[in-house]
């Protein structure tokens, strides 16, 4: 049997998606996500929104979990009023991915949150978000880059001790940290760019590793999942 770890990646659920002659609701995932899993030595599978009561059963069949980037988290999940600049809610995805995160934490399944996934990890553990941040999505629909500085002694620093320049596109960020989470990388403006739990393999990164050539974060997840 192939020994590659099975890595589940959460997906969008979008109405009015067009391909060929069809215009239908579709479960979507940018191809860069499964390609990153594959390049790092894992076997990727998609996890479209489902009944949140099934999240534990889904995670039990996985070796690792990636919560992908996407729309803004509904501020109702962290007890805040909606800022006018916060994007439209994605309720089915919010509750499904929060359930996946809780299931992964309960089972000790290695977990990587990417952009929105990092924000949801923070919210799942009782943290809050800054609903609008300038300078991290300078051109609509285009990824920028900026350096991140790892915090010595953290999981992220063990993967990339010298720091790297990362692909970035977000306008929200971590405000109050969730329970037991610690920052593991910062941007030059002080924005938390990575956070993690000290126990197990649980890491969130605010940037988009799937849009670059840097494999070390995903390779770390795949090794832990193996």
Buried (B, 14 or more C-beta within 10 A) or exposed (E): EEEBBBBBBBBBBEEEBEEEEEEEEBBBBBEBBBEBBBBBBBBBBBBBBBEBEEBBEBBEEBBBBBBBBBBBBBBEBBEBEEBEEBBEBBEBBBBBBBBBBBBBBEBEBBBBBBBBBBBBBBBBBBBBBBBEBEEBBEEEEEBBEBEBBBBEEBBBBEBBEEBBEBBBBBBBBBBEBBEEBBBBBBBEEEBBBBBBBEEBBBBBBBBBBBBBEBBBBBBBBBBBBE
